[in-house]
């Protein structure tokens, strides 16, 4: 079974091609505001390198909102178009807040605006949601961090080192996909946000 994994809902572009659970090729790069320019190029490069074509893809797993609306639209447009060409293709999606936290114990934050005055937030403990996704003002972050003191802080697809956004590292997209594949939900086009 050939699966395409993609995450375009952050400033990073991540694509991977899996065959029967084994990663054939992947690509991850900081790609701020360039997803529409680079998505098809990266996908073509991966398909060429692995000697597969679009018609070979059976499943697509992608991250959904919250996050980059453009990245979400690209994921949807690609997946739904591929389904028109091959109705057997299955689409699966996962909320970006859960994807970002992975199977860890974490406060998951995604900026709701460029000034970072508002955040989408949720708190997870090994995929169990302890604080339902919601939008908060940045001034409310301290209260949430105080309530969950020993939790990792994930912000905009980076793990913050010592709660400091200046010292942060990108999440491991490949690892999070592998661990969370069973949690992706079959995508229902009727529920497009």
N, C-alpha and C positions, 0 to 999 in steps of 0.2 A: 504494500500500500504506500503510495507516494503522497506525502503531506507537505504543504507549504505553510510555514509559520511566519507571521509578520506582525511587527509592532511599529506603528507610525504615529502613535498618539502622544509622542514626546518629541524633544528636539533630536532624539536619536532615531536612526533608521536601522531596523533589524529585520533581516530575512534569513530563513534557513529552509533547506530542503531535507526532508527525512524520508528514508525508505525503510519500511518495516521497523521503525523506531531508531534506526541508525542515522546520524547526521552525515549527509553527503557533502554538504557545503553550507557555510553561513557567512553572513556579512553584518557587521555592526559598526556604526560610525556616528559621531556627532554631525548632525545634518540640519542645523537650525534653519527653519523656513525654506528648505529646499526639497521637501519630499516629492512635490509634484514634478520637479525637474529630474530627480534621481531615481525614483522608484522603478520605473520601467527599465532603465539602464542596468540597475543592480540585478533585477530579476532576469533580464536577458543574459547577463554575464554568468549568473548561477546556473541557469538552464543550459547554456552552451558548455560550461565547464563540466557539468554532470551528464551531458548528452541526453537530456530529457526535454520534452516540449510541454507546452501548456495543456495539451490534450491528455498527458499522462497524469496530471494532478487529480487526486481523488478527494482530498480533504484540504480545507484552508482553515487555519486557526489564527484569529487576529484579536488584538486588544481593542476594546471599545471605549466609549466615554466614561469618565471625564478625561479631558486632555485635549490635544490638538483636534479641532473640528476638521481642519483640512486633511490631516492624516486619517481620521475616521472616514471621511467622505471618499478618500482614495481607496482605502481598504474595502469599503462597501461597493463602490463603483466597479472595482476590479473583480471582487468575488461574485457579485450579482451578474456581471457581464459574462464571466466564465461559466456561470450556471446556465445562462441562456444558450451558450455554445455547447455545453455539456451538462444536461440536467442531472446527471448522476453525481456531480460535485457537491459535497456537503460543506457547509460553512458553520464554523463554531466561533463563538466570541466569549470574552471574559472582561469584566469590569477592570479598568486600568488601575484602580486603587488596590484591588486584591492582587492583580498581577505584580504590581510594584513591590508589595510586601512579601510576596511569595508565600512560603510555608513558615515564615518567621513570625516572631512576636514584634509587631511594629505599628507605629503611627504612620499612616500613609497620607501624604499631602501632595496635591497637584494644584499649582497656581491657577486661579480663576481669572487673573489679569496680569499684564506685564509688570505692573508696579508691585505685585505681590501683597496687595492690601486685603485680598480675599483668597481663600483656599477651599478646594474640595477636600474633605477629610473623612477618614474612616480608620478604625483601629481593629487590628486582626491579631488573633493568637492561633497560629497554625491553621489558617484559612477560616477559622470561626470568627464571625464579625461581632466584636464587642461594642463598637460604636458605629451605628448605621451611617452610610454615606450622607454627607450634608455639606452645605457651604457655610463657612465661618469667616469672620473678620480676623485679620492677623493678630489683633490684640487678644483674641481668645485662645491663641496657641499655647500660651504659658499655662493656662488652666488645664488643658488637655494633657500637656507634657507632665504636669504635676500629678495628675490622676493616674498616669501610666508611666511611672518614673524609670522603670528598667526596660523599657521598650525601645527598639531601634527607631530612628526617625528617618523616614524615606521622603525625600522632597524632589519632585519633578524628575523621577526615575534615577535618583542618586541617593546613596546611603550617606547621611551626614555624619561625619566623624566628630564625636564629642559635641553633638548638637550644633555644629558650626558649619554653615553652608559654604564657607570659604574653603574648608577642608572636606571635600566630599568626593566620592567615587561613583561612577555609573553602576547601576545594578547589573547583575549577570543575566542578561536576557535569555541566553541559551539555557542556563540552569533553571531559571524560573519557568520557562516553557516546559521543559522536561518534567519538572515536579508538578506543574499545574495542569497538564493536558487533561487529566480526568475531571477537572473542575470546569472546563470550558462547556458552554451550553450550545446546543444546536440552535443556530440563528434563525429567527422567525422574521422574515421581511415585513410582516404586519406590525412589528414592534419597533420600527426605525424611529429613533429619537429625533 
